[in-house]
Amino acid sequence: METNISLRTGTVSGTFLSVLPNILSEDIAKTIILAVIGATVSYMVSLLLKWLTKIKKK
């Protein structure tokens, strides 16, 4: 079955526009804060594991 590009574009943009009003600014701020916390914790754990493996090799 051949896919029409205008049909695909219409479907994607319609889905985006129907979801857009449901996204609140508080949700965006909460997502940004959680992403920063997650990245920081991930970085700290990777440093800890690197330090532990360095000690274990000695």
PDB file of N, CA, C, O and CB in Angstrom:
ATOM      1  N   MET A   1       0.846  -1.174   0.000  1.00  0.00           N
ATOM      2  CA  MET A   1       0.000   0.000   0.000  1.00  0.00           C
ATOM      3  C   MET A   1       0.892   1.238   0.000  1.00  0.00           C
ATOM      4  O   MET A   1       1.827   1.325   0.795  1.00  0.00           O
ATOM      5  CB  MET A   1      -0.963  -0.002   1.220  1.00  0.00           C
ATOM      6  N   GLU A   2       0.618   2.172  -0.863  1.00  0.00           N
ATOM      7  CA  GLU A   2       1.424   3.376  -0.984  1.00  0.00           C
ATOM      8  C   GLU A   2       0.939   4.429   0.016  1.00  0.00           C
ATOM      9  O   GLU A   2      -0.260   4.680   0.142  1.00  0.00           O
ATOM     10  CB  GLU A   2       1.368   3.926  -2.427  1.00  0.00           C
ATOM     11  N   THR A   3       1.888   5.032   0.716  1.00  0.00           N
ATOM     12  CA  THR A   3       1.548   6.026   1.731  1.00  0.00           C
ATOM     13  C   THR A   3       1.605   7.418   1.123  1.00  0.00           C
ATOM     14  O   THR A   3       2.585   7.787   0.478  1.00  0.00           O
ATOM     15  CB  THR A   3       2.500   5.925   2.944  1.00  0.00           C
ATOM     16  N   ASN A   4       0.547   8.183   1.335  1.00  0.00           N
ATOM     17  CA  ASN A   4       0.485   9.546   0.830  1.00  0.00           C
ATOM     18  C   ASN A   4       1.102  10.472   1.878  1.00  0.00           C
ATOM     19  O   ASN A   4       0.732  10.420   3.051  1.00  0.00           O
ATOM     20  CB  ASN A   4      -0.990   9.963   0.500  1.00  0.00           C
ATOM     21  N   ILE A   5       2.053  11.328   1.449  1.00  0.00           N
ATOM     22  CA  ILE A   5       2.759  12.198   2.391  1.00  0.00           C
ATOM     23  C   ILE A   5       1.818  13.216   3.030  1.00  0.00           C
ATOM     24  O   ILE A   5       2.001  13.571   4.195  1.00  0.00           O
ATOM     25  CB  ILE A   5       3.902  12.922   1.684  1.00  0.00           C
ATOM     26  N   SER A   6       0.836  13.682   2.306  1.00  0.00           N
ATOM     27  CA  SER A   6      -0.084  14.662   2.883  1.00  0.00           C
ATOM     28  C   SER A   6      -0.974  14.012   3.945  1.00  0.00           C
ATOM     29  O   SER A   6      -1.346  14.661   4.923  1.00  0.00           O
ATOM     30  CB  SER A   6      -0.950  15.299   1.779  1.00  0.00           C
ATOM     31  N   LEU A   7      -1.310  12.755   3.759  1.00  0.00           N
ATOM     32  CA  LEU A   7      -2.088  12.042   4.777  1.00  0.00           C
ATOM     33  C   LEU A   7      -1.267  11.871   6.048  1.00  0.00           C
ATOM     34  O   LEU A   7      -1.772  12.075   7.152  1.00  0.00           O
ATOM     35  CB  LEU A   7      -2.546  10.665   4.250  1.00  0.00           C
ATOM     36  N   ARG A   8      -0.014  11.502   5.891  1.00  0.00           N
ATOM     37  CA  ARG A   8       0.862  11.321   7.042  1.00  0.00           C
ATOM     38  C   ARG A   8       1.069  12.655   7.768  1.00  0.00           C
ATOM     39  O   ARG A   8       1.008  12.710   8.996  1.00  0.00           O
ATOM     40  CB  ARG A   8       2.219  10.730   6.599  1.00  0.00           C
ATOM     41  N   THR A   9       1.312  13.718   7.013  1.00  0.00           N
ATOM     42  CA  THR A   9       1.514  15.040   7.603  1.00  0.00           C
ATOM     43  C   THR A   9       0.262  15.503   8.337  1.00  0.00           C
ATOM     44  O   THR A   9       0.355  16.052   9.435  1.00  0.00           O
ATOM     45  CB  THR A   9       1.899  16.057   6.523  1.00  0.00           C
ATOM     46  N   GLY A  10      -0.883  15.290   7.752  1.00  0.00           N
ATOM     47  CA  GLY A  10      -2.140  15.674   8.383  1.00  0.00           C
ATOM     48  C   GLY A  10      -2.402  14.911   9.670  1.00  0.00           C
ATOM     49  O   GLY A  10      -2.887  15.475  10.651  1.00  0.00           O
ATOM     50  N   THR A  11      -2.080  13.634   9.660  1.00  0.00           N
ATOM     51  CA  THR A  11      -2.282  12.815  10.852  1.00  0.00           C
ATOM     52  C   THR A  11      -1.360  13.253  11.984  1.00  0.00           C
ATOM     53  O   THR A  11      -1.791  13.396  13.128  1.00  0.00           O
ATOM     54  CB  THR A  11      -2.050  11.338  10.527  1.00  0.00           C
ATOM     55  N   VAL A  12      -0.089  13.464  11.656  1.00  0.00           N
ATOM     56  CA  VAL A  12       0.879  13.867  12.684  1.00  0.00           C
ATOM     57  C   VAL A  12       0.549  15.247  13.236  1.00  0.00           C
ATOM     58  O   VAL A  12       0.564  15.446  14.451  1.00  0.00           O
ATOM     59  CB  VAL A  12       2.303  13.860  12.112  1.00  0.00           C
ATOM     60  N   SER A  13       0.252  16.199  12.361  1.00  0.00           N
ATOM     61  CA  SER A  13      -0.049  17.550  12.846  1.00  0.00           C
ATOM     62  C   SER A  13      -1.372  17.580  13.614  1.00  0.00           C
ATOM     63  O   SER A  13      -1.489  18.324  14.588  1.00  0.00           O
ATOM     64  CB  SER A  13      -0.101  18.541  11.669  1.00  0.00           C
ATOM     65  N   GLY A  14      -2.349  16.809  13.212  1.00  0.00           N
ATOM     66  CA  GLY A  14      -3.613  16.740  13.945  1.00  0.00           C
ATOM     67  C   GLY A  14      -3.432  16.148  15.333  1.00  0.00           C
ATOM     68  O   GLY A  14      -4.021  16.625  16.303  1.00  0.00           O
ATOM     69  N   THR A  15      -2.617  15.109  15.421  1.00  0.00           N
ATOM     70  CA  THR A  15      -2.329  14.509  16.719  1.00  0.00           C
ATOM     71  C   THR A  15      -1.603  15.502  17.620  1.00  0.00           C
ATOM     72  O   THR A  15      -1.936  15.637  18.798  1.00  0.00           O
ATOM     73  CB  THR A  15      -1.491  13.233  16.549  1.00  0.00           C
ATOM     74  N   PHE A  16      -0.610  16.197  17.066  1.00  0.00           N
ATOM     75  CA  PHE A  16       0.146  17.186  17.835  1.00  0.00           C
ATOM     76  C   PHE A  16      -0.767  18.305  18.328  1.00  0.00           C
ATOM     77  O   PHE A  16      -0.684  18.705  19.489  1.00  0.00           O
ATOM     78  CB  PHE A  16       1.287  17.770  16.985  1.00  0.00           C
ATOM     79  N   LEU A  17      -1.628  18.808  17.464  1.00  0.00           N
ATOM     80  CA  LEU A  17      -2.508  19.913  17.852  1.00  0.00           C
ATOM     81  C   LEU A  17      -3.581  19.475  18.853  1.00  0.00           C
ATOM     82  O   LEU A  17      -4.064  20.295  19.634  1.00  0.00           O
ATOM     83  CB  LEU A  17      -3.172  20.505  16.616  1.00  0.00           C
ATOM     84  N   SER A  18      -3.952  18.209  18.839  1.00  0.00           N
ATOM     85  CA  SER A  18      -4.937  17.749  19.813  1.00  0.00           C
ATOM     86  C   SER A  18      -4.303  17.495  21.180  1.00  0.00           C
ATOM     87  O   SER A  18      -4.995  17.565  22.195  1.00  0.00           O
ATOM     88  CB  SER A  18      -5.617  16.482  19.312  1.00  0.00           C
ATOM     89  N   VAL A  19      -3.009  17.204  21.226  1.00  0.00           N
ATOM     90  CA  VAL A  19      -2.317  16.971  22.492  1.00  0.00           C
ATOM     91  C   VAL A  19      -1.835  18.285  23.094  1.00  0.00           C
ATOM     92  O   VAL A  19      -1.743  18.402  24.316  1.00  0.00           O
ATOM     93  CB  VAL A  19      -1.134  16.015  22.290  1.00  0.00           C
ATOM     94  N   LEU A  20      -1.530  19.259  22.274  1.00  0.00           N
ATOM     95  CA  LEU A  20      -0.949  20.525  22.717  1.00  0.00           C
ATOM     96  C   LEU A  20      -1.742  21.229  23.819  1.00  0.00           C
ATOM     97  O   LEU A  20      -1.126  21.683  24.783  1.00  0.00           O
ATOM     98  CB  LEU A  20      -0.820  21.441  21.549  1.00  0.00           C
ATOM     99  N   PRO A  21      -3.070  21.348  23.735  1.00  0.00           N
ATOM    100  CA  PRO A  21      -3.793  22.045  24.812  1.00  0.00           C
ATOM    101  C   PRO A  21      -3.771  21.316  26.152  1.00  0.00           C
ATOM    102  O   PRO A  21      -4.017  21.926  27.192  1.00  0.00           O
ATOM    103  CB  PRO A  21      -5.217  22.257  24.400  1.00  0.00           C
ATOM    104  N   ASN A  22      -3.479  20.018  26.135  1.00  0.00           N
ATOM    105  CA  ASN A  22      -3.481  19.238  27.370  1.00  0.00           C
ATOM    106  C   ASN A  22      -2.172  19.324  28.139  1.00  0.00           C
ATOM    107  O   ASN A  22      -2.095  18.861  29.277  1.00  0.00           O
ATOM    108  CB  ASN A  22      -3.779  17.804  27.061  1.00  0.00           C
ATOM    109  N   ILE A  23      -1.144  19.906  27.540  1.00  0.00           N
ATOM    110  CA  ILE A  23       0.150  20.025  28.204  1.00  0.00           C
ATOM    111  C   ILE A  23       0.177  21.338  28.970  1.00  0.00           C
ATOM    112  O   ILE A  23       0.057  22.411  28.379  1.00  0.00           O
ATOM    113  CB  ILE A  23       1.325  19.949  27.179  1.00  0.00           C
ATOM    114  N   LEU A  24       0.331  21.253  30.262  1.00  0.00           N
ATOM    115  CA  LEU A  24       0.353  22.433  31.117  1.00  0.00           C
ATOM    116  C   LEU A  24       1.793  22.870  31.368  1.00  0.00           C
ATOM    117  O   LEU A  24       2.718  22.063  31.283  1.00  0.00           O
ATOM    118  CB  LEU A  24      -0.367  22.153  32.452  1.00  0.00           C
ATOM    119  N   SER A  25       1.973  24.143  31.675  1.00  0.00           N
ATOM    120  CA  SER A  25       3.315  24.653  31.921  1.00  0.00           C
ATOM    121  C   SER A  25       3.934  24.030  33.172  1.00  0.00           C
ATOM    122  O   SER A  25       5.154  23.891  33.251  1.00  0.00           O
ATOM    123  CB  SER A  25       3.283  26.169  32.055  1.00  0.00           C
ATOM    124  N   GLU A  26       3.109  23.656  34.146  1.00  0.00           N
ATOM    125  CA  GLU A  26       3.636  23.000  35.333  1.00  0.00           C
ATOM    126  C   GLU A  26       4.235  21.646  34.979  1.00  0.00           C
ATOM    127  O   GLU A  26       5.249  21.237  35.544  1.00  0.00           O
ATOM    128  CB  GLU A  26       2.539  22.838  36.387  1.00  0.00           C
ATOM    129  N   ASP A  27       3.599  20.953  34.037  1.00  0.00           N
ATOM    130  CA  ASP A  27       4.118  19.657  33.624  1.00  0.00           C
ATOM    131  C   ASP A  27       5.465  19.811  32.929  1.00  0.00           C
ATOM    132  O   ASP A  27       6.360  18.989  33.122  1.00  0.00           O
ATOM    133  CB  ASP A  27       3.124  18.952  32.700  1.00  0.00           C
ATOM    134  N   ILE A  28       5.612  20.844  32.135  1.00  0.00           N
ATOM    135  CA  ILE A  28       6.879  21.074  31.444  1.00  0.00           C
ATOM    136  C   ILE A  28       7.970  21.396  32.459  1.00  0.00           C
ATOM    137  O   ILE A  28       9.078  20.869  32.359  1.00  0.00           O
ATOM    138  CB  ILE A  28       6.744  22.218  30.411  1.00  0.00           C
ATOM    139  N   ALA A  29       7.675  22.247  33.427  1.00  0.00           N
ATOM    140  CA  ALA A  29       8.656  22.598  34.456  1.00  0.00           C
ATOM    141  C   ALA A  29       9.021  21.364  35.286  1.00  0.00           C
ATOM    142  O   ALA A  29      10.193  21.156  35.599  1.00  0.00           O
ATOM    143  CB  ALA A  29       8.107  23.720  35.373  1.00  0.00           C
ATOM    144  N   LYS A  30       8.040  20.556  35.638  1.00  0.00           N
ATOM    145  CA  LYS A  30       8.294  19.345  36.416  1.00  0.00           C
ATOM    146  C   LYS A  30       9.171  18.377  35.617  1.00  0.00           C
ATOM    147  O   LYS A  30      10.069  17.749  36.177  1.00  0.00           O
ATOM    148  CB  LYS A  30       6.961  18.664  36.815  1.00  0.00           C
ATOM    149  N   THR A  31       8.918  18.257  34.329  1.00  0.00           N
ATOM    150  CA  THR A  31       9.704  17.373  33.479  1.00  0.00           C
ATOM    151  C   THR A  31      11.150  17.845  33.393  1.00  0.00           C
ATOM    152  O   THR A  31      12.073  17.032  33.445  1.00  0.00           O
ATOM    153  CB  THR A  31       9.090  17.291  32.082  1.00  0.00           C
ATOM    154  N   ILE A  32      11.350  19.158  33.261  1.00  0.00           N
ATOM    155  CA  ILE A  32      12.710  19.700  33.186  1.00  0.00           C
ATOM    156  C   ILE A  32      13.452  19.448  34.491  1.00  0.00           C
ATOM    157  O   ILE A  32      14.614  19.042  34.474  1.00  0.00           O
ATOM    158  CB  ILE A  32      12.680  21.211  32.872  1.00  0.00           C
ATOM    159  N   ILE A  33      12.793  19.683  35.623  1.00  0.00           N
ATOM    160  CA  ILE A  33      13.429  19.471  36.926  1.00  0.00           C
ATOM    161  C   ILE A  33      13.781  18.006  37.122  1.00  0.00           C
ATOM    162  O   ILE A  33      14.876  17.691  37.587  1.00  0.00           O
ATOM    163  CB  ILE A  33      12.512  19.948  38.059  1.00  0.00           C
ATOM    164  N   LEU A  34      12.868  17.108  36.774  1.00  0.00           N
ATOM    165  CA  LEU A  34      13.150  15.684  36.924  1.00  0.00           C
ATOM    166  C   LEU A  34      14.265  15.217  35.994  1.00  0.00           C
ATOM    167  O   LEU A  34      15.047  14.339  36.359  1.00  0.00           O
ATOM    168  CB  LEU A  34      11.894  14.876  36.663  1.00  0.00           C
ATOM    169  N   ALA A  35      14.345  15.794  34.800  1.00  0.00           N
ATOM    170  CA  ALA A  35      15.420  15.445  33.871  1.00  0.00           C
ATOM    171  C   ALA A  35      16.777  15.881  34.416  1.00  0.00           C
ATOM    172  O   ALA A  35      17.759  15.147  34.301  1.00  0.00           O
ATOM    173  CB  ALA A  35      15.172  16.089  32.500  1.00  0.00           C
ATOM    174  N   VAL A  36      16.832  17.065  35.006  1.00  0.00           N
ATOM    175  CA  VAL A  36      18.087  17.551  35.591  1.00  0.00           C
ATOM    176  C   VAL A  36      18.501  16.671  36.771  1.00  0.00           C
ATOM    177  O   VAL A  36      19.673  16.318  36.903  1.00  0.00           O
ATOM    178  CB  VAL A  36      17.943  19.025  36.046  1.00  0.00           C
ATOM    179  N   ILE A  37      17.553  16.324  37.615  1.00  0.00           N
ATOM    180  CA  ILE A  37      17.860  15.454  38.762  1.00  0.00           C
ATOM    181  C   ILE A  37      18.324  14.082  38.277  1.00  0.00           C
ATOM    182  O   ILE A  37      19.294  13.535  38.802  1.00  0.00           O
ATOM    183  CB  ILE A  37      16.620  15.305  39.687  1.00  0.00           C
ATOM    184  N   GLY A  38      17.648  13.532  37.290  1.00  0.00           N
ATOM    185  CA  GLY A  38      18.029  12.225  36.758  1.00  0.00           C
ATOM    186  C   GLY A  38      19.411  12.226  36.132  1.00  0.00           C
ATOM    187  O   GLY A  38      20.182  11.287  36.328  1.00  0.00           O
ATOM    188  N   ALA A  39      19.731  13.273  35.378  1.00  0.00           N
ATOM    189  CA  ALA A  39      21.054  13.367  34.760  1.00  0.00           C
ATOM    190  C   ALA A  39      22.146  13.514  35.815  1.00  0.00           C
ATOM    191  O   ALA A  39      23.218  12.922  35.691  1.00  0.00           O
ATOM    192  CB  ALA A  39      21.105  14.548  33.786  1.00  0.00           C
ATOM    193  N   THR A  40      21.873  14.297  36.844  1.00  0.00           N
ATOM    194  CA  THR A  40      22.856  14.487  37.915  1.00  0.00           C
ATOM    195  C   THR A  40      23.110  13.189  38.671  1.00  0.00           C
ATOM    196  O   THR A  40      24.260  12.837  38.934  1.00  0.00           O
ATOM    197  CB  THR A  40      22.384  15.573  38.887  1.00  0.00           C
ATOM    198  N   VAL A  41      22.056  12.485  39.018  1.00  0.00           N
ATOM    199  CA  VAL A  41      22.205  11.214  39.731  1.00  0.00           C
ATOM    200  C   VAL A  41      22.940  10.198  38.862  1.00  0.00           C
ATOM    201  O   VAL A  41      23.803   9.472  39.355  1.00  0.00           O
ATOM    202  CB  VAL A  41      20.826  10.661  40.149  1.00  0.00           C
ATOM    203  N   SER A  42      22.612  10.144  37.598  1.00  0.00           N
ATOM    204  CA  SER A  42      23.283   9.224  36.687  1.00  0.00           C
ATOM    205  C   SER A  42      24.771   9.522  36.593  1.00  0.00           C
ATOM    206  O   SER A  42      25.591   8.604  36.603  1.00  0.00           O
ATOM    207  CB  SER A  42      22.651   9.293  35.305  1.00  0.00           C
ATOM    208  N   TYR A  43      25.122  10.785  36.502  1.00  0.00           N
ATOM    209  CA  TYR A  43      26.526  11.184  36.433  1.00  0.00           C
ATOM    210  C   TYR A  43      27.257  10.819  37.717  1.00  0.00           C
ATOM    211  O   TYR A  43      28.371  10.296  37.669  1.00  0.00           O
ATOM    212  CB  TYR A  43      26.645  12.689  36.167  1.00  0.00           C
ATOM    213  N   MET A  44      26.646  11.089  38.859  1.00  0.00           N
ATOM    214  CA  MET A  44      27.276  10.775  40.144  1.00  0.00           C
ATOM    215  C   MET A  44      27.475   9.269  40.321  1.00  0.00           C
ATOM    216  O   MET A  44      28.511   8.838  40.829  1.00  0.00           O
ATOM    217  CB  MET A  44      26.431  11.328  41.296  1.00  0.00           C
ATOM    218  N   VAL A  45      26.504   8.477  39.911  1.00  0.00           N
ATOM    219  CA  VAL A  45      26.627   7.017  40.024  1.00  0.00           C
ATOM    220  C   VAL A  45      27.737   6.511  39.111  1.00  0.00           C
ATOM    221  O   VAL A  45      28.495   5.620  39.494  1.00  0.00           O
ATOM    222  CB  VAL A  45      25.286   6.323  39.673  1.00  0.00           C
ATOM    223  N   SER A  46      27.840   7.068  37.908  1.00  0.00           N
ATOM    224  CA  SER A  46      28.904   6.632  37.009  1.00  0.00           C
ATOM    225  C   SER A  46      30.275   6.990  37.573  1.00  0.00           C
ATOM    226  O   SER A  46      31.214   6.204  37.446  1.00  0.00           O
ATOM    227  CB  SER A  46      28.722   7.259  35.623  1.00  0.00           C
ATOM    228  N   LEU A  47      30.409   8.174  38.199  1.00  0.00           N
ATOM    229  CA  LEU A  47      31.675   8.523  38.845  1.00  0.00           C
ATOM    230  C   LEU A  47      31.987   7.584  40.009  1.00  0.00           C
ATOM    231  O   LEU A  47      33.131   7.165  40.187  1.00  0.00           O
ATOM    232  CB  LEU A  47      31.635   9.969  39.337  1.00  0.00           C
ATOM    233  N   LEU A  48      30.971   7.259  40.796  1.00  0.00           N
ATOM    234  CA  LEU A  48      31.154   6.345  41.913  1.00  0.00           C
ATOM    235  C   LEU A  48      31.596   4.968  41.433  1.00  0.00           C
ATOM    236  O   LEU A  48      32.510   4.379  42.010  1.00  0.00           O
ATOM    237  CB  LEU A  48      29.867   6.231  42.717  1.00  0.00           C
ATOM    238  N   LEU A  49      30.965   4.449  40.393  1.00  0.00           N
ATOM    239  CA  LEU A  49      31.332   3.136  39.872  1.00  0.00           C
ATOM    240  C   LEU A  49      32.737   3.146  39.281  1.00  0.00           C
ATOM    241  O   LEU A  49      33.480   2.177  39.434  1.00  0.00           O
ATOM    242  CB  LEU A  49      30.326   2.686  38.817  1.00  0.00           C
ATOM    243  N   LYS A  50      33.103   4.231  38.612  1.00  0.00           N
ATOM    244  CA  LYS A  50      34.452   4.341  38.072  1.00  0.00           C
ATOM    245  C   LYS A  50      35.476   4.345  39.207  1.00  0.00           C
ATOM    246  O   LYS A  50      36.521   3.703  39.104  1.00  0.00           O
ATOM    247  CB  LYS A  50      34.590   5.616  37.214  1.00  0.00           C
ATOM    248  N   TRP A  51      35.180   5.059  40.274  1.00  0.00           N
ATOM    249  CA  TRP A  51      36.072   5.131  41.429  1.00  0.00           C
ATOM    250  C   TRP A  51      36.188   3.764  42.106  1.00  0.00           C
ATOM    251  O   TRP A  51      37.277   3.350  42.502  1.00  0.00           O
ATOM    252  CB  TRP A  51      35.566   6.186  42.435  1.00  0.00           C
ATOM    253  N   LEU A  52      35.047   3.063  42.236  1.00  0.00           N
ATOM    254  CA  LEU A  52      35.064   1.741  42.866  1.00  0.00           C
ATOM    255  C   LEU A  52      35.840   0.725  42.047  1.00  0.00           C
ATOM    256  O   LEU A  52      36.569  -0.088  42.617  1.00  0.00           O
ATOM    257  CB  LEU A  52      33.649   1.247  43.079  1.00  0.00           C
ATOM    258  N   THR A  53      35.707   0.746  40.743  1.00  0.00           N
ATOM    259  CA  THR A  53      36.440  -0.189  39.899  1.00  0.00           C
ATOM    260  C   THR A  53      37.931   0.136  39.885  1.00  0.00           C
ATOM    261  O   THR A  53      38.762  -0.764  39.763  1.00  0.00           O
ATOM    262  CB  THR A  53      35.883  -0.169  38.475  1.00  0.00           C
ATOM    263  N   LYS A  54      38.270   1.402  40.008  1.00  0.00           N
ATOM    264  CA  LYS A  54      39.676   1.806  40.068  1.00  0.00           C
ATOM    265  C   LYS A  54      40.316   1.286  41.350  1.00  0.00           C
ATOM    266  O   LYS A  54      41.448   0.803  41.334  1.00  0.00           O
ATOM    267  CB  LYS A  54      39.808   3.346  39.986  1.00  0.00           C
ATOM    268  N   ILE A  55      39.585   1.385  42.466  1.00  0.00           N
ATOM    269  CA  ILE A  55      40.097   0.893  43.749  1.00  0.00           C
ATOM    270  C   ILE A  55      40.234  -0.635  43.726  1.00  0.00           C
ATOM    271  O   ILE A  55      41.198  -1.185  44.259  1.00  0.00           O
ATOM    272  CB  ILE A  55      39.164   1.332  44.908  1.00  0.00           C
ATOM    273  N   LYS A  56      39.272  -1.308  43.113  1.00  0.00           N
ATOM    274  CA  LYS A  56      39.265  -2.771  43.082  1.00  0.00           C
ATOM    275  C   LYS A  56      40.429  -3.327  42.253  1.00  0.00           C
ATOM    276  O   LYS A  56      40.938  -4.409  42.548  1.00  0.00           O
ATOM    277  CB  LYS A  56      37.934  -3.278  42.518  1.00  0.00           C
ATOM    278  N   LYS A  57      40.854  -2.587  41.209  1.00  0.00           N
ATOM    279  CA  LYS A  57      41.949  -3.044  40.355  1.00  0.00           C
ATOM    280  C   LYS A  57      43.297  -2.971  41.060  1.00  0.00           C
ATOM    281  O   LYS A  57      44.222  -3.695  40.693  1.00  0.00           O
ATOM    282  CB  LYS A  57      41.994  -2.222  39.081  1.00  0.00           C
ATOM    283  N   LYS A  58      43.423  -2.117  42.059  1.00  0.00           N
ATOM    284  CA  LYS A  58      44.707  -1.951  42.763  1.00  0.00           C
ATOM    285  C   LYS A  58      45.042  -3.112  43.648  1.00  0.00           C
ATOM    286  O   LYS A  58      46.087  -3.111  44.300  1.00  0.00           O
ATOM    287  CB  LYS A  58      44.694  -0.704  43.586  1.00  0.00           C
TER     288      LYS A  58
END
